[in-house]
Amino acid sequence: MASSAAVAGVLSANDRQILTALNTGASSLSFVGSGFIVLCYVLFKELRKFSFKLVFYLALSDMLCSFFSIVGDPSKGFFCYGQGYSTHFFCVASFLWTTTIAFTLHRTVVRHKADVEELEAMFHLYVWGTSLVMTVIRSFGNDHRHFGTRCLTQTGRTGKAVHFATFYTPLWGAILYNGFTYFQVICMLNNATRMAVGMSDRVYVPDSRDNMKALNRWGYYPLILIGSWAFGTINRIHDFIEPSHKIFWLSFLDVGMAALMGLFNSIAYGLNSSVRRAICERMDMFLPERLRRWLPNNFKYRNQQQESELTSLKIEDK
């Protein structure tokens, strides 16, 4: 991942081997998780809605970010540059796609606009264009070198400042934007639920409560980015202040949590009720009866209950 590129400055060879193994293992999990979401989008036509298409682009970015992070020691300088910049590009694209998902929810739920599909081209220009600009700017002051099995970046103070400005600054901007946006969405839906309950003769409105239970989970989505990159941010700041003193446990958490971002995103954004339902339907169609009987009952058809998750927004029908 992008944060694993600067933690090997004065660490011992054994420490670097541990960090390399950790990065490879965690990135592999993210690659499998995000690749699974990409595969589901390709195989299941019912998932090809605009709202889930954004999740597909997020998973695709995570998958490519993880892939380039896993790549071993490039033998030539060109591939060294390609590995480092490709990882940076797709990691930036990943957290930018989360802002488009938050924007879509806000525009649909809060502003009651039905034109989000028309903005897809703008989303692509915003995500890929910004990622490219940040990656190009990051090249200023950088000197790519080989360390062990990784192609890492060794920079001076200027290069470290540029790295922070082109990755961690937009990252925390995305975190703040997502947090504020989900807060507004949840507050409005909470108000709408209270109004619905107040106007209803029934004490309990099942659909509203079920919807709010799912929607409140969206409030945890910004925590994925915080959990994935908080240690990396602290490590970058510490490395800038004290470049000759590396803290192994901080580098361990930095590399491990950052490499797991794709797995976290695939679970939170991708593995929703629509995906689980599509999987269950295929299992019912192709698995022999004797194997289906071994599946838990709550796994079989719990997912067919109405659940207000990301793909259940009827954006495409408006």
TIVO-74756 format. One line per field, with one value per residue (C-alpha): residue in three letters; chain; residue number from 1; x, y, z. Coordinates in Angstrom, 1 decimal, padded with zeros to 4 digits. Layout:
N
residuo	(ALA, ...) $
cadena	(A, ...) $
num	(NUM, ...) $
X	(X, ...) $
Y	(Y, ...) $
Z	(Z, ...) $
REM end
This chain:
318
residuo	(MET, ALA, SER, SER, ALA, ALA, VAL, ALA, GLY, VAL, LEU, SER, ALA, ASN, ASP, ARG, GLN, ILE, LEU, THR, ALA, LEU, ASN, THR, GLY, ALA, SER, SER, LEU, SER, PHE, VAL, GLY, SER, GLY, PHE, ILE, VAL, LEU, CYS, TYR, VAL, LEU, PHE, LYS, GLU, LEU, ARG, LYS, PHE, SER, PHE, LYS, LEU, VAL, PHE, TYR, LEU, ALA, LEU, SER, ASP, MET, LEU, CYS, SER, PHE, PHE, SER, ILE, VAL, GLY, ASP, PRO, SER, LYS, GLY, PHE, PHE, CYS, TYR, GLY, GLN, GLY, TYR, SER, THR, HIS, PHE, PHE, CYS, VAL, ALA, SER, PHE, LEU, TRP, THR, THR, THR, ILE, ALA, PHE, THR, LEU, HIS, ARG, THR, VAL, VAL, ARG, HIS, LYS, ALA, ASP, VAL, GLU, GLU, LEU, GLU, ALA, MET, PHE, HIS, LEU, TYR, VAL, TRP, GLY, THR, SER, LEU, VAL, MET, THR, VAL, ILE, ARG, SER, PHE, GLY, ASN, ASP, HIS, ARG, HIS, PHE, GLY, THR, ARG, CYS, LEU, THR, GLN, THR, GLY, ARG, THR, GLY, LYS, ALA, VAL, HIS, PHE, ALA, THR, PHE, TYR, THR, PRO, LEU, TRP, GLY, ALA, ILE, LEU, TYR, ASN, GLY, PHE, THR, TYR, PHE, GLN, VAL, ILE, CYS, MET, LEU, ASN, ASN, ALA, THR, ARG, MET, ALA, VAL, GLY, MET, SER, ASP, ARG, VAL, TYR, VAL, PRO, ASP, SER, ARG, ASP, ASN, MET, LYS, ALA, LEU, ASN, ARG, TRP, GLY, TYR, TYR, PRO, LEU, ILE, LEU, ILE, GLY, SER, TRP, ALA, PHE, GLY, THR, ILE, ASN, ARG, ILE, HIS, ASP, PHE, ILE, GLU, PRO, SER, HIS, LYS, ILE, PHE, TRP, LEU, SER, PHE, LEU, ASP, VAL, GLY, MET, ALA, ALA, LEU, MET, GLY, LEU, PHE, ASN, SER, ILE, ALA, TYR, GLY, LEU, ASN, SER, SER, VAL, ARG, ARG, ALA, ILE, CYS, GLU, ARG, MET, ASP, MET, PHE, LEU, PRO, GLU, ARG, LEU, ARG, ARG, TRP, LEU, PRO, ASN, ASN, PHE, LYS, TYR, ARG, ASN, GLN, GLN, GLN, GLU, SER, GLU, LEU, THR, SER, LEU, LYS, ILE, GLU, ASP, LYS) $
cadena	(A, A, A, A, A, A, A, A, A, A, A, A, A, A, A, A, A, A, A, A, A, A, A, A, A, A, A, A, A, A, A, A, A, A, A, A, A, A, A, A, A, A, A, A, A, A, A, A, A, A, A, A, A, A, A, A, A, A, A, A, A, A, A, A, A, A, A, A, A, A, A, A, A, A, A, A, A, A, A, A, A, A, A, A, A, A, A, A, A, A, A, A, A, A, A, A, A, A, A, A, A, A, A, A, A, A, A, A, A, A, A, A, A, A, A, A, A, A, A, A, A, A, A, A, A, A, A, A, A, A, A, A, A, A, A, A, A, A, A, A, A, A, A, A, A, A, A, A, A, A, A, A, A, A, A, A, A, A, A, A, A, A, A, A, A, A, A, A, A, A, A, A, A, A, A, A, A, A, A, A, A, A, A, A, A, A, A, A, A, A, A, A, A, A, A, A, A, A, A, A, A, A, A, A, A, A, A, A, A, A, A, A, A, A, A, A, A, A, A, A, A, A, A, A, A, A, A, A, A, A, A, A, A, A, A, A, A, A, A, A, A, A, A, A, A, A, A, A, A, A, A, A, A, A, A, A, A, A, A, A, A, A, A, A, A, A, A, A, A, A, A, A, A, A, A, A, A, A, A, A, A, A, A, A, A, A, A, A, A, A, A, A, A, A, A, A, A, A, A, A, A, A, A, A, A, A, A, A, A, A, A, A, A, A, A, A, A, A) $
num	(1, 2, 3, 4, 5, 6, 7, 8, 9, 10, 11, 12, 13, 14, 15, 16, 17, 18, 19, 20, 21, 22, 23, 24, 25, 26, 27, 28, 29, 30, 31, 32, 33, 34, 35, 36, 37, 38, 39, 40, 41, 42, 43, 44, 45, 46, 47, 48, 49, 50, 51, 52, 53, 54, 55, 56, 57, 58, 59, 60, 61, 62, 63, 64, 65, 66, 67, 68, 69, 70, 71, 72, 73, 74, 75, 76, 77, 78, 79, 80, 81, 82, 83, 84, 85, 86, 87, 88, 89, 90, 91, 92, 93, 94, 95, 96, 97, 98, 99, 100, 101, 102, 103, 104, 105, 106, 107, 108, 109, 110, 111, 112, 113, 114, 115, 116, 117, 118, 119, 120, 121, 122, 123, 124, 125, 126, 127, 128, 129, 130, 131, 132, 133, 134, 135, 136, 137, 138, 139, 140, 141, 142, 143, 144, 145, 146, 147, 148, 149, 150, 151, 152, 153, 154, 155, 156, 157, 158, 159, 160, 161, 162, 163, 164, 165, 166, 167, 168, 169, 170, 171, 172, 173, 174, 175, 176, 177, 178, 179, 180, 181, 182, 183, 184, 185, 186, 187, 188, 189, 190, 191, 192, 193, 194, 195, 196, 197, 198, 199, 200, 201, 202, 203, 204, 205, 206, 207, 208, 209, 210, 211, 212, 213, 214, 215, 216, 217, 218, 219, 220, 221, 222, 223, 224, 225, 226, 227, 228, 229, 230, 231, 232, 233, 234, 235, 236, 237, 238, 239, 240, 241, 242, 243, 244, 245, 246, 247, 248, 249, 250, 251, 252, 253, 254, 255, 256, 257, 258, 259, 260, 261, 262, 263, 264, 265, 266, 267, 268, 269, 270, 271, 272, 273, 274, 275, 276, 277, 278, 279, 280, 281, 282, 283, 284, 285, 286, 287, 288, 289, 290, 291, 292, 293, 294, 295, 296, 297, 298, 299, 300, 301, 302, 303, 304, 305, 306, 307, 308, 309, 310, 311, 312, 313, 314, 315, 316, 317, 318) $
X	(000.0, 001.0, 001.9, 004.3, 006.6, 008.4, 008.7, 011.9, 014.4, 016.5, 014.6, 016.6, 016.6, 014.5, 012.0, 011.7, 011.1, 008.3, 006.7, 007.0, 005.3, 002.6, 002.0, 001.8, -000.6, -002.9, -002.9, -003.7, -006.8, -007.9, -007.2, -009.4, -012.2, -012.4, -011.9, -015.0, -017.1, -015.8, -016.7, -020.2, -020.8, -019.7, -021.7, -024.9, -026.9, -029.3, -026.4, -025.6, -027.5, -025.9, -025.6, -023.7, -021.7, -020.0, -019.2, -017.8, -015.4, -014.4, -013.7, -011.8, -009.6, -008.9, -008.1, -005.6, -004.1, -003.7, -002.2, 000.5, 001.2, 001.8, 004.1, 007.6, 011.0, 011.0, 014.3, 014.4, 014.0, 011.0, 009.0, 010.1, 008.5, 005.5, 004.9, 005.2, 003.1, 000.4, -000.1, -000.4, -002.8, -005.3, -005.1, -006.1, -008.8, -010.2, -010.9, -012.2, -014.8, -016.1, -016.8, -018.9, -020.9, -021.5, -022.4, -024.9, -026.6, -026.7, -028.0, -030.7, -031.9, -031.3, -031.7, -034.2, -032.4, -032.8, -030.1, -027.1, -026.7, -026.1, -023.1, -021.2, -018.9, -018.1, -017.4, -014.8, -013.2, -013.1, -011.7, -009.2, -008.2, -007.5, -005.7, -003.5, -002.7, -001.8, 000.4, 002.3, 002.9, 004.1, 007.0, 008.6, 011.5, 011.2, 014.0, 012.8, 015.1, 015.1, 014.9, 014.6, 011.5, 009.9, 010.3, 010.2, 010.6, 013.4, 012.9, 014.1, 012.0, 010.7, 009.7, 008.0, 006.0, 005.0, 003.9, 001.8, 000.2, -000.7, -002.0, -002.8, -004.3, -006.9, -007.4, -008.5, -010.5, -012.4, -012.9, -014.3, -016.5, -017.9, -018.5, -020.4, -022.4, -023.4, -024.3, -026.7, -028.3, -028.8, -030.2, -032.7, -033.8, -034.1, -036.4, -038.4, -038.8, -040.0, -042.5, -043.8, -044.2, -045.9, -048.4, -049.1, -051.8, -049.4, -046.9, -044.3, -043.5, -041.5, -040.3, -039.1, -037.2, -035.6, -034.6, -033.0, -031.2, -029.5, -029.0, -027.3, -024.6, -023.6, -022.3, -019.5, -018.3, -016.0, -014.4, -013.0, -010.7, -009.9, -009.0, -007.0, -004.9, -004.8, -001.6, -000.1, -000.8, 000.8, 003.8, 004.3, 004.2, 006.6, 008.9, 009.0, 009.8, 012.3, 013.5, 016.3, 014.0, 011.6, 009.0, 008.5, 005.1, 003.8, 005.1, 003.5, 000.1, 000.6, 001.4, -001.1, -004.2, -003.5, -003.2, -006.5, -008.5, -009.7, -011.0, -012.8, -014.4, -015.5, -017.3, -018.9, -019.8, -020.0, -021.2, -024.8, -028.2, -028.4, -025.1, -026.0, -029.4, -027.9, -025.4, -028.1, -030.3, -027.4, -026.7, -030.3, -030.2, -026.9, -026.2, -027.6, -030.4, -028.3, -025.7, -028.3, -029.7, -026.4, -026.6, -028.0, -031.6, -030.8, -028.2, -030.7, -033.4, -032.7, -031.2, -034.5, -036.0, -036.3, -033.2, -032.4, -028.8, -026.8, -028.1, -031.7, -031.8, -034.1, -031.9, -032.0, -035.8, -036.3) $
Y	(000.0, 003.6, 003.8, 000.9, 002.9, 004.8, 002.7, 000.8, 003.7, 002.5, -000.7, -003.9, -006.5, -008.8, -006.0, -005.2, -008.9, -009.0, -005.9, -007.2, -010.5, -008.6, -006.3, -009.3, -011.3, -008.4, -007.1, -010.6, -010.7, -007.3, -008.5, -011.6, -009.6, -006.8, -009.3, -011.2, -008.0, -007.3, -010.9, -010.6, -007.4, -009.1, -012.4, -011.1, -008.9, -007.8, -006.0, -003.8, -000.8, 002.6, 002.6, -000.7, 000.4, 002.9, 000.0, -001.9, 001.0, 001.2, -002.6, -002.4, 000.4, -001.6, -004.7, -003.0, -001.1, -004.5, -006.1, -003.5, -003.6, -007.4, -007.2, -008.3, -006.8, -005.2, -005.9, -002.7, 000.9, 001.5, -001.2, 000.2, 003.5, 001.8, -000.2, 002.8, 005.2, 002.6, 001.8, 005.5, 006.1, 003.3, 003.9, 007.6, 006.5, 004.1, 006.6, 009.1, 006.6, 006.5, 010.2, 009.7, 007.1, 009.5, 012.3, 010.0, 009.1, 012.8, 014.0, 011.3, 011.3, 014.8, 016.9, 014.6, 014.7, 011.9, 013.0, 011.2, 008.8, 011.7, 012.6, 009.3, 010.9, 013.7, 011.1, 009.4, 012.7, 013.7, 010.3, 009.4, 012.9, 013.8, 010.5, 011.2, 014.8, 013.6, 010.8, 013.2, 015.8, 013.1, 012.3, 015.7, 015.1, 011.3, 008.8, 005.3, 002.5, -001.2, -002.6, -006.3, -007.6, -004.2, -001.2, 001.6, 005.4, 007.1, 010.9, 013.9, 016.3, 017.9, 014.5, 013.5, 016.7, 016.2, 012.6, 013.8, 016.6, 014.3, 011.4, 012.1, 015.6, 014.5, 011.3, 013.2, 015.6, 012.6, 011.3, 014.6, 014.9, 011.4, 011.8, 015.1, 013.7, 010.5, 012.6, 014.7, 011.7, 009.8, 012.9, 013.5, 009.9, 009.9, 012.9, 011.3, 008.1, 010.1, 011.9, 008.7, 007.1, 010.2, 010.3, 006.6, 005.0, 002.1, 002.4, 000.6, 001.0, -002.1, -000.9, 002.4, 000.8, -001.8, 000.9, 003.0, 000.0, -000.5, 003.2, 003.8, 001.4, 003.9, 006.1, 003.5, 003.7, 006.7, 004.7, 002.3, 005.0, 006.2, 002.8, 002.0, 005.1, 006.6, 004.7, 005.6, 009.3, 009.2, 007.3, 009.8, 012.7, 010.9, 010.1, 013.7, 015.0, 012.2, 010.6, 008.6, 006.9, 004.3, 002.7, -000.9, -001.5, 001.7, 000.7, -002.8, -001.2, 001.3, -001.4, -004.0, -001.7, 000.1, -003.1, -004.4, -001.4, -003.3, -006.1, -003.7, -001.9, -005.1, -006.2, -002.9, -001.6, -004.7, -007.6, -006.2, -007.8, -007.7, -009.5, -012.1, -012.7, -013.1, -015.7, -017.6, -017.7, -019.2, -021.7, -022.8, -023.3, -025.2, -026.9, -030.4, -030.7, -032.8, -030.0, -027.2, -029.0, -028.4, -024.6, -022.7, -021.6, -018.0, -018.0, -019.2, -016.7, -014.1, -012.0, -011.8, -009.6, -006.0, -004.1, -000.5, -000.8, 001.0, -001.0, -000.7, 003.0, 003.2, 005.7, 003.9, 003.8, 007.5) $
Z	(000.0, -000.2, 003.5, 003.3, 001.0, 003.7, 006.8, 006.0, 006.5, 009.4, 010.4, 010.6, 007.8, 009.9, 010.6, 006.9, 006.2, 008.7, 007.2, 003.7, 004.7, 006.6, 003.6, 001.2, 003.4, 004.2, 000.6, -000.6, 001.6, 000.2, -003.3, -002.8, -001.0, -003.6, -006.5, -005.2, -005.4, -008.9, -009.9, -008.4, -010.4, -013.6, -013.1, -011.6, -013.9, -011.2, -009.4, -012.4, -011.0, -010.8, -007.0, -007.0, -010.1, -007.8, -005.4, -008.3, -009.2, -005.5, -005.4, -008.7, -007.4, -004.2, -006.2, -008.4, -005.4, -003.6, -006.7, -007.2, -003.5, -003.6, -006.6, -005.7, -006.3, -009.8, -011.5, -013.5, -012.7, -014.9, -013.2, -009.8, -010.8, -012.2, -009.0, -006.7, -008.7, -009.6, -005.9, -005.1, -008.0, -007.1, -003.4, -003.9, -006.4, -003.8, -001.1, -003.7, -004.9, -001.3, -001.6, -004.8, -002.9, 000.0, -002.5, -004.3, -001.0, 000.0, -003.3, -003.4, 000.2, 001.4, -001.7, -003.4, -006.8, -009.3, -011.7, -010.2, -013.1, -015.3, -013.2, -013.8, -016.3, -013.8, -011.2, -013.4, -014.3, -010.6, -009.4, -012.1, -012.8, -009.2, -008.7, -011.7, -010.6, -007.1, -008.4, -010.8, -008.1, -005.8, -008.2, -007.3, -004.9, -004.9, -005.5, -006.0, -004.6, -004.1, -000.5, -000.1, -001.9, -002.3, -004.4, -001.9, -001.9, -000.1, 000.2, 002.0, 003.9, 000.8, -000.7, 002.5, 002.6, -001.0, -000.2, 002.8, 000.7, -002.2, -000.2, 003.4, 002.9, 000.3, 002.4, 005.5, 003.4, 002.1, 005.6, 006.8, 003.8, 004.2, 007.9, 007.4, 004.5, 006.3, 009.4, 007.3, 005.6, 008.9, 010.7, 007.9, 007.8, 011.6, 011.4, 008.6, 010.7, 013.8, 011.6, 010.1, 013.5, 014.9, 012.1, 012.2, 014.4, 015.1, 017.8, 015.8, 012.0, 011.0, 007.6, 009.0, 011.9, 009.6, 007.2, 010.0, 011.3, 008.0, 007.4, 010.8, 009.7, 007.1, 009.9, 010.4, 006.8, 007.4, 010.3, 007.7, 006.3, 009.7, 011.0, 007.8, 007.7, 011.2, 012.1, 008.7, 009.3, 012.7, 011.3, 008.5, 011.0, 013.3, 010.4, 009.3, 012.8, 013.7, 010.5, 012.2, 014.7, 013.5, 015.7, 014.6, 016.2, 014.7, 011.3, 011.8, 012.4, 009.6, 007.0, 008.2, 008.6, 005.3, 003.4, 004.8, 003.5, 000.4, 002.6, 004.9, 001.9, 000.3, 003.4, 004.3, 000.9, -001.2, 000.8, 001.3, 001.1, -002.6, -003.1, -000.5, -002.1, -005.5, -004.1, -002.3, -005.4, -007.4, -004.6, -004.6, -008.4, -008.7, -005.4, -004.9, -002.4, 000.0, 000.2, 000.6, 003.7, 005.4, 005.0, 008.0, 007.7, 008.4, 005.6, 003.0, 003.0, 005.7, 002.9, 001.0, 003.7, 002.7, 003.8, 003.0, 002.0, -000.7, -003.7, -002.5, -003.3, -006.3, -008.0, -011.3, -011.3, -010.9) $
REM end
